[in-house]
Amino acid sequence: MAARLQRPVYLAANPEWHWGKQELRFTLPGLRVGPAAHPQFSASRLMVALDWRSLLHGQVQLQQIVLDAPVLNGPWKGAANAGGAALSLPGKIIIRDGTLRWPGVAGHTLSLTAVNGQVLAKGPSQLAGGWHWRGKGGRWHFAAEMGSAPALFARNISLQVGTTLDPTLLQVAIPTLQSAAKDMVLPTLRVRWQARGQGPAQLRLQALRLNMAQSQLAVQEGALTVGDDLALHVQTVGLNWKTLQGHLAYQITIRRLPQLATRWGLSLPKLTDPNALQRLTSTGTVQLDNSHFQWAVTQGELDDSAWTGKISGTWNPLAIHVNLRVAQLNLGRYLPAPQPGTAAPLPAVPQQWPVTGEIHIAKLLWGKISARDLVIRSTASKVRP
């Protein structure tokens, strides 16, 4: 076992065996996988029951697994394939007082403690316990009804995560989940959570198809709303996160941009009109091909300025090319109007400027200045900091 797992395996006492009419049961007391100082997995008791008749045909048919006080420190890396006999899902898994520690979840360690419940290959499954992450904690509950299809199938999947002050901090609902070939298919996924400072948020996805072996994700339709500040609708989403290739069509509305920027730790220059940058809408498509991207805006509006065009370029090195058309822009809402005999107060351009292209403004208003068919061109700066 230690050779297959590529880790030292320790038992506190000799295994116990029981041979029945229909099952072979063995118990491993004080199991530990990995070094004593930092074991990858441990359990005070592990009991496994399997159909001994299937062993005669070279198969391992697990009927039940019972884990007492299991502790898993993830992620599990470098384990060799068990190989040999064909392995099937257990008919029942019972967990008593389990613990999971998973470092590196958004830069912090996620801990699940006091995990109790059971998972059935066919029938209702439930798990519950406590959680701790980023200095916060609470309770969680998972439930699902597993089906008897040849491939993985489940329905009425629900996950609820909460705190003492907010028992419904996060809610996940999946009416059905099934596997087709190597794809995981979710006809519908709904997620609700409380966004700090922005009220309730909701994510809804339709026809989600996930293939981990090929690093592919596809969504027919999706919608994300965060309070009254953000509403995003996407269609025909396709993504390969290994090759960084993807595409989507979208519609987005963002309100109160200055307040959002403050919450996200961004700073904006002081605006002439405090009511400016209150509404941004955009409809278009996004294409991603490795380090290249292309954003096409078929219809956009910032405050009362309509705009269309394309923004394309590369991530590495950062190079952005713009070709935009603006119907009308009232610059006085954002910058103080120039006074006679004084220079116009324009924001400073960084020394290293990776933006090229042009912006065509059909009508520009700025205090007493009025201009038509104004073209602003930009060339990449050759100055290096």
SULQUIHU-V494401 format. One record per residue. N is the residue number from 1. RES is the residue in one letter. PSI is psi as a letter, one per 20 degrees, with the letter a starting at -180 (* if undefined). NEAR is the number of other C-alpha atoms within 8 Angstrom. D_FIRST is the distance of its C-alpha to the first C-alpha in Angstrom with 1 decimal. Layout:
BEGIN
n res psi near d_first
N RES PSI NEAR D_FIRST
N RES PSI NEAR D_FIRST
END
This chain:
BEGIN
n res psi near d_first
1 M g 5 0.0
2 A h 8 3.8
3 A g 6 5.4
4 R h 9 5.2
5 L i 9 6.2
6 Q k 9 8.3
7 R q 9 8.7
8 P q 8 8.7
9 V p 10 7.4
10 Y q 8 10.4
11 L p 11 12.0
12 A h 7 15.8
13 A r 7 16.1
14 N q 7 14.8
15 P q 9 13.5
16 E p 7 16.6
17 W q 8 17.1
18 H p 7 20.1
19 W o 7 21.3
20 G a 7 24.1
21 K h 4 26.5
22 Q i 7 24.8
23 E q 11 21.4
24 L p 12 18.4
25 R p 12 17.5
26 F q 11 14.8
27 T p 11 15.0
28 L o 13 12.8
29 P p 13 15.5
30 G l 13 15.5
31 L p 14 12.1
32 R p 13 11.9
33 V o 12 9.9
34 G r 11 11.9
35 P q 9 14.7
36 A h 6 16.9
37 A h 4 19.9
38 H m 6 18.6
39 P q 11 15.4
40 Q h 13 14.5
41 F q 11 13.7
42 S q 12 14.6
43 A p 14 16.0
44 S h 11 18.1
45 R p 14 16.9
46 L o 14 14.7
47 M p 12 16.0
48 V p 12 15.0
49 A p 12 17.6
50 L q 12 17.5
51 D o 13 20.1
52 W h 9 19.2
53 R h 8 22.0
54 S h 10 20.4
55 L h 10 17.5
56 L h 7 20.5
57 H j 6 21.1
58 G k 8 17.7
59 Q q 10 17.3
60 V o 12 15.3
61 Q n 12 18.1
62 L p 14 17.2
63 Q h 11 20.3
64 Q q 13 19.6
65 I p 13 17.4
66 V p 12 18.9
67 L o 15 18.1
68 D p 12 20.2
69 A l 12 21.0
70 P q 15 18.2
71 V p 12 18.7
72 L p 10 17.6
73 N o 11 18.9
74 G r 9 19.2
75 P q 6 19.3
76 W o 7 15.6
77 K q 4 16.0
78 G j 5 14.4
79 A p 8 11.2
80 A q 7 10.6
81 N p 5 11.4
82 A h 6 9.0
83 G a 5 11.7
84 G c 4 12.5
85 A q 7 13.9
86 A p 8 16.2
87 L p 8 15.3
88 S r 7 18.3
89 L q 7 19.3
90 P q 12 19.2
91 G h 10 22.7
92 K p 11 22.7
93 I p 12 20.8
94 I p 12 22.4
95 I p 14 22.2
96 R o 13 24.0
97 D l 11 25.1
98 G r 15 22.6
99 T p 13 22.9
100 L p 12 22.3
101 R p 12 23.4
102 W o 11 24.0
103 P r 10 26.1
104 G k 8 28.4
105 V o 8 29.9
106 A l 4 33.5
107 G j 6 33.1
108 H r 9 32.0
109 T p 11 29.0
110 L p 14 28.7
111 S p 11 27.5
112 L p 13 27.1
113 T r 11 27.4
114 A l 11 28.0
115 V p 14 26.3
116 N q 12 27.0
117 G a 11 27.2
118 Q q 11 25.7
119 V p 11 24.9
120 L q 12 25.9
121 A h 11 25.3
122 K o 9 29.0
123 G a 8 31.4
124 P p 10 32.0
125 S q 12 29.3
126 Q p 11 30.1
127 L q 12 28.5
128 A q 12 30.5
129 G a 12 30.3
130 G r 12 31.8
131 W q 12 31.6
132 H p 11 32.6
133 W p 10 33.5
134 R l 7 36.2
135 G j 5 37.5
136 K r 6 38.0
137 G r 9 36.3
138 G b 11 36.8
139 R q 12 35.4
140 W q 12 33.7
141 H p 11 33.3
142 F p 11 31.6
143 A q 12 32.5
144 A q 12 32.1
145 E o 12 32.7
146 M q 13 30.1
147 G r 11 31.6
148 S j 7 30.7
149 A q 6 31.2
150 P g 4 28.8
151 A r 7 27.9
152 L p 9 27.3
153 F p 12 30.5
154 A q 12 31.7
155 R r 12 35.1
156 N l 11 36.8
157 I p 14 34.2
158 S q 11 35.5
159 L p 12 34.4
160 Q p 12 36.8
161 V p 13 36.5
162 G r 12 39.3
163 T r 11 40.7
164 T h 6 43.1
165 L h 4 46.0
166 D n 7 44.8
167 P i 9 42.6
168 T l 10 42.6
169 L h 11 41.6
170 L p 12 39.4
171 Q p 12 39.3
172 V p 12 37.4
173 A p 11 38.3
174 I o 13 36.9
175 P g 10 38.7
176 T q 12 36.4
177 L p 13 33.2
178 Q q 11 32.0
179 S p 11 30.1
180 A o 8 32.1
181 A d 4 30.3
182 K j 8 28.4
183 D q 10 30.9
184 M p 11 30.7
185 V p 12 34.3
186 L o 13 36.0
187 P h 10 39.7
188 T p 12 40.6
189 L p 14 39.1
190 R p 11 41.1
191 V p 11 40.4
192 R q 11 42.8
193 W r 11 42.8
194 Q o 10 45.2
195 A p 10 46.1
196 R p 5 47.4
197 G i 4 51.1
198 Q j 10 51.4
199 G a 9 50.9
200 P q 10 48.7
201 A q 12 46.7
202 Q p 12 45.4
203 L p 12 43.4
204 R p 11 43.6
205 L q 13 42.0
206 Q p 12 42.9
207 A l 12 40.9
208 L p 14 37.9
209 R p 11 35.5
210 L p 11 32.3
211 N n 11 30.2
212 M h 8 27.4
213 A h 6 26.4
214 Q j 6 30.1
215 S l 10 30.7
216 Q q 12 33.7
217 L p 12 35.5
218 A p 12 38.7
219 V p 14 41.0
220 Q g 11 44.2
221 E q 12 45.9
222 G q 12 45.2
223 A p 12 47.2
224 L p 12 46.7
225 T p 12 49.2
226 V o 13 49.3
227 G c 10 52.2
228 D j 8 55.5
229 D h 12 54.5
230 L p 12 52.2
231 A o 12 52.1
232 L p 11 50.1
233 H p 11 50.0
234 V q 12 48.0
235 Q q 11 47.9
236 T l 11 46.1
237 V p 14 43.3
238 G p 11 41.0
239 L p 11 38.5
240 N o 12 36.0
241 W i 8 34.5
242 K g 6 32.9
243 T i 7 36.2
244 L l 11 38.3
245 Q p 12 40.5
246 G r 11 42.0
247 H q 12 45.2
248 L q 12 46.8
249 A q 12 50.2
250 Y r 13 51.1
251 Q p 11 53.7
252 I q 12 53.6
253 T p 12 55.9
254 I p 12 55.6
255 R q 11 58.0
256 R m 10 59.0
257 L g 11 57.4
258 P g 9 58.6
259 Q h 7 56.9
260 L g 9 53.6
261 A h 11 53.8
262 T g 9 54.2
263 R h 7 51.2
264 W j 6 49.0
265 G k 6 50.3
266 L q 7 52.7
267 S p 6 56.4
268 L q 6 59.2
269 P q 4 62.8
270 K p 5 65.4
271 L q 9 67.0
272 T g 9 70.7
273 D o 8 70.2
274 P i 5 67.8
275 N j 5 67.3
276 A r 9 66.1
277 L l 11 62.6
278 Q i 11 62.3
279 R p 12 61.2
280 L p 14 59.4
281 T q 11 58.7
282 S q 13 57.3
283 T p 12 56.5
284 G b 12 55.0
285 T q 11 51.9
286 V p 12 49.2
287 Q p 11 47.7
288 L p 12 44.8
289 D n 10 44.0
290 N d 8 41.7
291 S i 9 43.9
292 H q 10 47.0
293 F q 13 48.2
294 Q p 11 51.3
295 W o 11 52.7
296 A p 11 55.6
297 V o 12 57.7
298 T h 9 59.9
299 Q p 10 61.4
300 G q 12 61.1
301 E p 12 63.1
302 L o 11 63.1
303 D d 9 65.6
304 D k 6 68.5
305 S o 11 67.7
306 A q 11 66.4
307 W q 12 64.5
308 T r 12 62.7
309 G a 11 61.2
310 K q 11 58.1
311 I p 12 55.8
312 S r 11 53.6
313 G b 11 51.9
314 T q 11 48.7
315 W g 9 46.2
316 N o 6 45.5
317 P q 5 48.1
318 L o 8 49.8
319 A p 11 52.8
320 I p 11 54.5
321 H p 10 57.4
322 V q 13 59.5
323 N n 10 62.1
324 L q 12 63.3
325 R p 11 66.5
326 V p 14 67.8
327 A g 10 70.7
328 Q p 11 72.0
329 L p 11 70.8
330 N n 9 72.5
331 L i 9 71.4
332 G i 12 73.5
333 R i 10 70.9
334 Y h 10 68.4
335 L q 10 70.6
336 P p 8 74.0
337 A q 9 76.8
338 P q 9 78.6
339 Q q 7 82.0
340 P p 4 85.0
341 G j 4 85.0
342 T q 6 81.5
343 A q 6 78.3
344 A p 7 75.7
345 P n 7 72.8
346 L q 5 69.8
347 P q 4 66.2
348 A p 4 65.1
349 V p 5 63.0
350 P q 5 60.0
351 Q g 8 60.5
352 Q o 10 57.7
353 W o 8 58.5
354 P j 9 56.1
355 V p 11 58.1
356 T r 12 60.5
357 G b 10 62.5
358 E q 11 65.3
359 I p 12 66.2
360 H o 11 69.3
361 I o 14 71.0
362 A h 11 73.8
363 K p 13 75.4
364 L p 14 74.8
365 L p 13 76.4
366 W n 10 76.4
367 G c 8 79.1
368 K i 6 82.4
369 I p 7 80.6
370 S p 9 80.2
371 A q 8 78.9
372 R q 8 78.1
373 D l 8 75.9
374 L p 10 74.3
375 V p 8 71.6
376 I o 7 69.2
377 R q 8 67.5
378 S p 8 64.7
379 T q 7 63.6
380 A p 9 60.6
381 S p 9 61.5
382 K i 5 61.2
383 V p 6 61.3
384 R p 6 58.1
385 P * 4 57.5
END
